[in-house]
């Protein structure tokens, strides 16, 4: 019987993958539902099994079954992994996404699954922590804190009860890597959490997923049930958030799991010392934990040998917005912003010139094409006045209004602030009002100065990254696109 592979990922389903799958079943074809390979332009993608691999066709519709099976469909792609978008990738974390049935335990094991967990459990916890530390893995949620040091802190913290918490509250616009992995390779995350549990002495974990990800919630719960015996005595469960952006901040997330309103906690104490229910807690992003199986199965050096400067390993970069090849691109740090936007991304979908790229989600800085030489690296972007955050890129063409985007940043912060600290709660509202006055032409230079001062207050006075990072898009828009704000001082500052 002919066998085909079709994604069951939420984005693929939104584009019609379920209807395509049903059409192939009705035609008597065996259909294997996989995760997405991550290039949305070719979804719904159908891969037909052939003697030497798979032949891809995409996008296709339900009416295309006969043409696909006959090999005559005009959207024949050939070997998908040989396409330019995929051939340059270094898929350490996403190696199985789009390849196997996400809930097939045998397929996971056949593709190298559980090797990392078995290797970890053959070591004492301190050895596991040392391997992760030597790999150079840094938190992929945005802060870039060394994962090995965080694990070492929890390992050394006294107490019989500790927790592993996975932050899957992926709320940044233009990001989808966490969702893609949970829907496409959930056992990888489960294995990573079990490795972390062994490393620090925790026997229970939580995966905190936002409610807007129903497919990921269902897939993770099913995968947790199927793999319970394999990861025992480590146990874990899914908790579903209610959609507050601030719950992506680690201490607000802990409050939410504890059944309270998600509000940022003052630090210290750090969650590693006093976290969930007052116990030592490892809280890592999905991609950080999902990197652990590769590191433990291939060794620290295999991971550390890839990358740039202090940014080691690979980064799953999400390319979105007004771009031709939107999707996920996993590659070692060091690729330039220009390569990502114009080379891999293919430029804008509209065909107009790229004017700006926001890096790091709605609180990331905007960069003009004159800065496309920047290597994708934590330190390089920090030195340039930005951050790589969760590695989401949102591309804009030359029709974008940057004053409007600066206003959106303040408006977003005002809507999502938990209200605990004054710089964030009040500052964001005053920011919206000030940008409105600038747009209206009211005492532009005076209000630009007020806006800069307000940004300084929010950046250095807020309790967490929501208020602290909101100035990044505002200040970068002022610096690189002063012509959108008017006024003399903005041009003078840019010229300096």
C-alpha positions as CSV (number, residue, x, y, z in Angstrom):
1,X,0.0,0.0,0.0
2,X,1.2,3.5,-0.8
3,X,2.1,5.5,2.2
4,X,2.1,9.3,2.5
5,X,3.1,11.7,5.3
6,X,0.9,14.8,6.1
7,X,1.4,17.2,8.9
8,X,-1.1,17.4,11.8
9,X,0.5,20.7,13.1
10,X,-2.0,23.5,13.9
11,X,-0.7,25.7,11.1
12,X,-0.9,22.9,8.5
13,X,-4.5,22.1,9.7
14,X,-5.4,25.7,9.3
15,X,-4.2,25.5,5.7
16,X,-6.3,22.4,5.0
17,X,-4.1,19.5,5.9
18,X,-7.0,17.5,7.5
19,X,-9.1,17.7,4.3
20,X,-6.1,16.5,2.3
21,X,-5.4,13.6,4.6
22,X,-9.0,12.5,4.5
23,X,-8.9,12.5,0.7
24,X,-5.9,10.2,0.6
25,X,-7.5,7.9,3.1
26,X,-10.6,7.7,0.9
27,X,-8.4,6.8,-2.0
28,X,-7.1,3.8,-0.1
29,X,-3.7,5.3,0.9
30,X,-2.0,4.8,4.2
31,X,-1.6,8.2,5.8
32,X,0.9,9.0,8.6
33,X,0.3,12.3,10.3
34,X,3.5,14.0,11.3
35,X,4.6,17.4,12.7
36,X,5.4,20.2,10.3
37,X,8.8,20.6,8.7
38,X,8.4,24.3,9.3
39,X,8.1,25.9,5.9
40,X,4.5,27.2,5.7
41,X,4.6,28.2,2.1
42,X,4.5,24.5,1.0
43,X,1.7,23.5,3.4
44,X,-0.4,21.4,3.1
45,X,2.6,19.3,2.2
46,X,2.3,15.7,1.2
47,X,5.3,13.4,1.1
48,X,4.9,10.1,-0.8
49,X,7.1,7.2,0.3
50,X,9.4,6.0,-2.5
51,X,12.1,3.3,-2.5
52,X,14.9,5.9,-1.9
53,X,13.1,8.2,0.5
54,X,10.2,10.5,0.1
55,X,8.9,12.8,-2.7
56,X,7.2,16.0,-1.6
57,X,4.3,17.9,-3.2
58,X,3.0,21.2,-1.9
59,X,0.9,23.0,-1.4
60,X,-1.8,20.5,-2.5
61,X,-5.6,20.3,-2.0
62,X,-8.0,17.4,-1.6
63,X,-8.7,17.4,-5.3
64,X,-5.0,16.7,-6.1
65,X,-4.8,13.1,-4.9
66,X,-4.7,11.5,-8.3
67,X,-2.1,13.9,-9.6
68,X,0.1,13.4,-6.6
69,X,0.0,9.6,-6.7
70,X,0.7,9.7,-10.5
71,X,3.7,12.0,-9.9
72,X,2.3,14.6,-12.3
73,X,1.3,17.4,-9.8
74,X,2.8,20.7,-10.8
75,X,3.9,21.5,-7.2
76,X,6.3,18.5,-7.1
77,X,9.2,19.4,-4.7
78,X,11.2,16.3,-4.9
79,X,13.3,15.5,-1.7
80,X,12.1,18.2,0.7
81,X,15.2,18.0,2.8
82,X,17.2,19.0,-0.3
83,X,15.3,22.2,-0.8
84,X,17.3,25.4,-0.2
85,X,15.3,26.3,2.9
86,X,16.2,23.0,4.6
87,X,19.6,22.0,3.2
88,X,21.6,24.6,5.2
89,X,19.9,23.9,8.5
90,X,21.5,22.2,11.5
91,X,18.6,20.4,13.0
92,X,19.8,19.3,16.5
93,X,16.4,20.0,18.3
94,X,14.0,19.7,15.4
95,X,15.5,16.7,13.7
96,X,12.3,14.6,14.0
97,X,9.7,17.3,13.3
98,X,7.9,16.6,10.1
99,X,9.5,13.1,9.8
100,X,7.7,10.9,12.3
101,X,4.3,10.5,13.9
102,X,4.7,12.7,17.1
103,X,2.9,10.1,19.2
104,X,4.6,7.0,17.9
105,X,7.0,5.8,20.7
106,X,8.7,3.2,18.5
107,X,9.4,5.8,15.8
108,X,10.8,8.2,18.4
109,X,13.1,5.5,19.7
110,X,14.2,4.5,16.2
111,X,15.2,8.1,15.5
112,X,17.5,8.3,18.5
113,X,14.9,9.0,21.2
114,X,15.6,8.2,24.9
115,X,19.4,7.8,24.2
116,X,20.1,11.0,26.1
117,X,17.9,10.0,29.1
118,X,19.6,6.6,29.3
119,X,23.0,8.3,29.2
120,X,22.0,10.8,31.8
121,X,20.7,8.1,34.2
122,X,24.0,6.2,33.9
123,X,25.7,9.3,35.4
124,X,25.5,10.9,38.8
125,X,23.5,14.2,38.8
126,X,26.6,16.4,39.1
127,X,28.1,14.8,36.0
128,X,24.9,15.5,34.0
129,X,25.0,19.1,35.1
130,X,28.6,19.3,34.1
131,X,27.8,18.1,30.6
132,X,25.1,20.7,30.1
133,X,27.4,23.4,31.5
134,X,30.2,22.4,29.1
135,X,27.8,22.4,26.1
136,X,27.4,26.1,26.6
137,X,23.6,25.9,26.4
138,X,22.0,29.2,27.4
139,X,18.3,29.8,28.0
140,X,16.4,30.0,24.8
141,X,13.5,31.9,26.3
142,X,15.3,35.3,25.9
143,X,17.5,35.9,28.9
144,X,20.3,33.7,27.6
145,X,21.3,32.6,31.2
146,X,23.6,29.6,31.2
147,X,21.4,26.5,31.7
148,X,24.1,24.5,33.5
149,X,24.6,27.2,36.1
150,X,20.8,27.2,36.8
151,X,20.7,23.5,37.1
152,X,23.8,23.5,39.4
153,X,22.1,26.0,41.7
154,X,19.0,23.8,42.1
155,X,21.1,20.7,42.5
156,X,23.0,22.4,45.4
157,X,19.8,23.8,47.0
158,X,18.8,21.9,50.1
159,X,15.4,20.2,50.4
160,X,13.8,16.9,49.6
161,X,11.3,18.3,47.1
162,X,12.2,20.1,43.9
163,X,10.4,20.8,40.6
164,X,11.0,21.1,36.9
165,X,8.8,23.7,35.2
166,X,8.7,24.1,31.4
167,X,7.8,27.6,30.3
168,X,5.6,26.9,27.2
169,X,3.7,30.2,27.4
170,X,4.9,31.3,24.0
171,X,3.2,34.7,23.6
172,X,5.6,36.7,21.4
173,X,4.2,37.8,18.1
174,X,5.9,36.0,15.2
175,X,7.1,33.1,17.3
176,X,6.0,29.5,17.1
177,X,9.0,27.2,17.8
178,X,7.7,26.0,21.1
179,X,4.3,25.1,19.6
180,X,6.0,23.4,16.6
181,X,8.1,21.2,18.8
182,X,5.3,20.3,21.2
183,X,3.0,19.3,18.4
184,X,5.7,17.7,16.3
185,X,8.1,16.0,18.7
186,X,6.6,16.0,22.3
187,X,8.7,13.1,23.5
188,X,11.8,15.3,23.0
189,X,10.6,17.8,25.5
190,X,9.5,15.1,27.9
191,X,12.9,13.4,27.7
192,X,14.6,16.8,28.3
193,X,12.5,17.4,31.4
194,X,13.3,13.9,32.7
195,X,17.0,14.6,32.2
196,X,16.7,17.8,34.1
197,X,14.8,16.0,36.9
198,X,17.6,13.5,37.3
199,X,20.2,16.2,37.2
200,X,18.8,18.3,40.0
201,X,16.9,15.7,42.1
202,X,13.4,16.6,41.1
203,X,10.7,13.9,40.5
204,X,7.9,16.1,39.3
205,X,7.4,18.6,36.4
206,X,4.9,20.9,35.0
207,X,4.5,22.0,31.3
208,X,2.8,25.4,31.3
209,X,1.1,26.0,27.9
210,X,-1.0,28.9,26.9
211,X,-4.6,28.3,26.2
212,X,-4.3,29.5,22.6
213,X,-2.4,26.3,21.8
214,X,-5.1,23.6,22.1
215,X,-3.3,21.2,19.7
216,X,-0.1,21.4,21.8
217,X,-2.0,20.9,25.0
218,X,-3.7,17.7,23.6
219,X,-0.5,16.4,22.1
220,X,1.5,16.9,25.2
221,X,-1.1,15.3,27.4
222,X,-1.3,12.3,25.1
223,X,2.5,12.0,24.9
224,X,2.9,12.3,28.7
225,X,0.4,9.4,29.2
226,X,2.1,7.2,26.7
227,X,5.6,7.8,28.0
228,X,4.8,7.6,31.7
229,X,6.5,4.2,32.3
230,X,9.5,5.2,30.2
231,X,10.4,8.3,32.2
232,X,9.3,7.0,35.7
233,X,9.9,7.7,38.5
234,X,9.8,11.2,37.0
235,X,6.2,12.4,36.5
236,X,4.8,15.5,34.9
237,X,1.5,17.2,33.9
238,X,0.3,20.0,31.7
239,X,-1.1,23.2,33.2
240,X,-3.0,25.5,30.8
241,X,-2.6,29.3,31.1
242,X,-5.4,31.8,30.6
243,X,-3.7,33.9,28.1
244,X,-2.0,36.6,30.1
245,X,1.2,37.7,28.3
246,X,2.9,38.4,31.7
247,X,2.6,34.7,32.7
248,X,5.5,34.1,30.2
249,X,7.6,35.8,32.9
250,X,8.9,33.0,35.1
251,X,7.7,34.1,38.5
252,X,4.3,35.2,37.3
253,X,4.1,31.7,35.7
254,X,4.8,30.1,39.0
255,X,2.1,32.1,40.7
256,X,-0.3,31.0,38.0
257,X,0.5,27.3,38.5
258,X,0.0,27.8,42.2
259,X,-3.6,28.9,41.4
260,X,-3.1,32.6,42.0
261,X,-3.3,35.6,39.7
262,X,-0.1,35.8,37.6
263,X,2.0,38.6,39.1
264,X,5.7,39.2,38.9
265,X,7.6,38.4,42.1
266,X,10.5,40.5,43.3
267,X,13.9,38.8,43.2
268,X,15.7,37.6,45.3
269,X,14.9,34.9,46.2
270,X,15.5,33.3,42.8
271,X,13.2,30.5,41.7
272,X,16.2,28.2,41.8
273,X,16.3,28.7,45.6
274,X,12.6,29.3,46.4
275,X,10.4,28.7,43.4
276,X,7.2,26.7,42.9
277,X,5.4,26.2,46.2
278,X,8.5,27.7,47.8
279,X,10.7,24.8,46.7
280,X,13.9,24.9,44.5
281,X,12.8,25.0,40.9
282,X,14.3,24.7,37.5
283,X,12.3,26.8,35.1
284,X,13.4,26.6,31.5
285,X,11.9,27.4,28.1
286,X,10.8,24.5,25.8
287,X,13.8,24.9,23.5
288,X,16.3,24.8,26.4
289,X,14.9,21.6,27.8
290,X,14.5,20.1,24.3
291,X,18.2,20.7,23.6
292,X,19.2,18.4,26.6
293,X,18.5,15.0,24.8
294,X,20.9,16.0,22.0
295,X,23.6,17.2,24.4
296,X,23.4,14.1,26.5
297,X,23.3,11.6,23.6
298,X,26.0,13.3,21.4
299,X,28.2,14.9,24.1
300,X,28.8,18.4,25.2
301,X,31.4,19.1,22.5
302,X,29.1,18.1,19.7
303,X,26.9,21.0,20.8
304,X,29.5,23.5,21.8
305,X,31.5,23.1,18.6
306,X,28.7,24.9,16.8
307,X,27.9,28.5,17.3
308,X,29.5,32.0,17.5
309,X,31.3,33.6,20.4
310,X,29.6,32.8,23.7
311,X,26.5,31.7,21.9
312,X,27.0,28.0,21.4
313,X,24.8,25.4,19.7
314,X,21.9,26.0,17.4
315,X,19.0,28.4,17.6
316,X,15.6,27.6,16.0
317,X,14.9,31.0,14.4
318,X,11.4,31.9,13.4
319,X,10.9,34.1,10.4
320,X,7.5,35.8,10.1
321,X,5.7,38.9,9.0
322,X,5.9,40.3,5.5
323,X,8.3,37.6,4.2
324,X,8.2,35.1,1.4
325,X,9.6,32.0,3.2
326,X,8.0,32.2,6.6
327,X,8.9,29.3,8.8
328,X,11.4,27.8,11.3
329,X,15.1,27.7,10.5
330,X,17.4,26.0,13.0
331,X,21.1,26.9,12.5
332,X,24.2,27.6,14.6
333,X,24.6,31.1,16.0
334,X,26.5,33.5,13.8
335,X,24.3,33.6,10.7
336,X,23.7,37.3,9.8
337,X,20.4,39.1,9.9
338,X,20.7,39.8,6.2
339,X,21.1,36.2,5.3
340,X,18.0,35.3,7.4
341,X,15.8,38.0,5.9
342,X,16.9,38.2,2.3
343,X,18.6,34.9,1.7
344,X,16.6,32.3,3.7
345,X,13.4,34.4,4.0
346,X,13.5,35.4,0.4
347,X,12.7,39.1,1.1
348,X,9.2,40.5,1.5
349,X,6.1,38.7,0.3
350,X,4.8,42.0,-1.1
351,X,7.9,42.4,-3.3
352,X,8.6,45.8,-1.8
353,X,11.9,46.7,-0.1
354,X,12.5,45.6,3.5
355,X,12.4,48.6,5.7
356,X,12.7,47.1,9.2
357,X,13.0,43.8,11.0
358,X,11.9,43.4,14.6
359,X,14.0,40.8,16.4
360,X,12.8,39.2,19.7
361,X,9.1,39.6,19.6
362,X,6.9,42.6,20.4
363,X,9.4,43.9,22.9
364,X,12.4,43.5,20.6
365,X,14.3,46.3,18.8
366,X,13.8,47.3,15.1
367,X,16.7,47.0,12.8
368,X,17.1,48.7,9.4
369,X,18.8,47.0,6.4
370,X,22.0,49.0,7.1
371,X,22.4,46.7,10.2
372,X,21.8,43.4,8.4
373,X,25.5,42.6,8.8
374,X,24.9,41.7,12.5
375,X,25.6,38.1,13.4
376,X,22.8,36.3,15.2
377,X,24.3,36.2,18.7
378,X,23.3,37.3,22.2
379,X,26.2,39.7,22.7
380,X,26.2,41.3,19.2
381,X,22.5,42.2,19.4
382,X,22.9,43.5,23.0
383,X,25.7,45.8,21.8
384,X,23.5,47.0,19.0
385,X,20.8,48.0,21.4
386,X,18.6,45.0,21.0
387,X,18.1,41.4,22.0
388,X,17.5,38.1,20.3
389,X,14.8,37.0,22.8
390,X,13.0,33.9,21.6
391,X,14.6,34.3,18.2
392,X,11.5,35.6,16.4
393,X,12.0,37.9,13.4
394,X,9.1,40.0,12.0
395,X,9.8,41.6,8.7
396,X,8.2,44.8,7.5
397,X,8.3,46.4,4.1
398,X,8.7,50.1,3.3
399,X,5.0,50.9,4.0
400,X,5.4,50.4,7.7
401,X,4.8,53.5,10.0
402,X,7.4,53.3,12.7
403,X,5.8,55.9,14.9
404,X,2.7,53.7,14.9
405,X,4.8,50.7,15.8
406,X,6.4,52.6,18.7
407,X,2.9,53.5,19.9
408,X,1.9,49.8,19.6
409,X,4.7,48.8,21.9
410,X,3.5,51.1,24.7
411,X,-0.1,50.1,24.1
412,X,0.8,46.4,24.2
413,X,2.6,46.9,27.5
414,X,-0.3,48.9,29.0
415,X,-2.7,46.1,28.1
416,X,-0.6,43.2,29.3
417,X,1.0,44.8,32.5
418,X,0.2,42.9,35.6
419,X,0.1,46.2,37.4
420,X,2.5,45.4,40.2
421,X,5.2,48.0,39.5
422,X,4.6,51.7,38.7
423,X,7.1,52.2,35.8
424,X,5.3,49.5,33.8
425,X,1.7,50.1,34.8
426,X,1.8,53.9,34.6
427,X,4.7,54.4,32.3
428,X,3.2,52.5,29.4
429,X,-0.1,54.5,29.6
430,X,1.9,57.8,29.7
431,X,3.9,56.4,26.8
432,X,0.8,55.9,24.6
433,X,-0.3,59.5,25.4
434,X,3.1,60.9,24.6
435,X,3.5,59.1,21.3
436,X,0.0,60.3,20.4
437,X,1.0,63.9,21.0
438,X,4.1,63.4,18.8
439,X,2.1,61.9,16.0
440,X,-0.4,64.9,16.3
441,X,2.5,67.3,15.9
442,X,2.2,68.7,19.4
443,X,5.5,70.1,20.7
444,X,7.4,67.3,19.0
445,X,10.9,67.9,20.3
446,X,9.7,68.4,23.9
447,X,7.6,65.3,23.8
448,X,10.4,63.2,22.2
449,X,12.6,64.2,25.2
450,X,9.8,63.1,27.6
451,X,9.4,59.8,25.7
452,X,13.2,59.1,26.0
453,X,13.2,59.9,29.7
454,X,10.1,57.7,30.2
455,X,11.8,54.8,28.4
456,X,14.8,55.1,30.7
457,X,12.5,55.0,33.8
458,X,10.7,51.9,32.5
459,X,13.9,50.2,31.4
460,X,15.7,50.5,34.7
461,X,12.8,50.7,37.1
462,X,10.5,47.9,36.1
463,X,10.3,44.6,38.0
464,X,10.4,42.4,34.9
465,X,11.1,42.2,31.2
466,X,7.7,43.4,30.1
467,X,8.2,46.9,31.4
468,X,12.0,46.7,31.1
469,X,12.0,45.7,27.4
470,X,9.2,47.8,26.1
471,X,11.6,50.7,25.5
472,X,13.6,48.6,23.0
473,X,11.1,48.9,20.1
474,X,10.4,52.5,21.0
475,X,14.0,53.7,21.2
476,X,15.1,51.7,18.2
477,X,12.3,53.2,16.1
478,X,13.4,56.7,17.3
479,X,17.0,56.0,16.6
480,X,16.8,54.3,13.2
481,X,13.6,55.9,11.7
482,X,13.5,59.5,13.1
483,X,11.8,60.7,10.0
484,X,8.6,59.0,11.1
485,X,8.4,61.1,14.2
486,X,9.3,64.5,13.0
487,X,11.1,67.1,15.1
488,X,14.6,68.4,15.1
489,X,16.1,66.5,18.1
490,X,15.2,63.0,16.6
491,X,17.2,63.7,13.5
492,X,20.1,65.1,15.5
493,X,20.3,62.1,17.8
494,X,20.2,59.7,14.8
495,X,23.0,61.7,13.2
496,X,25.2,61.2,16.2
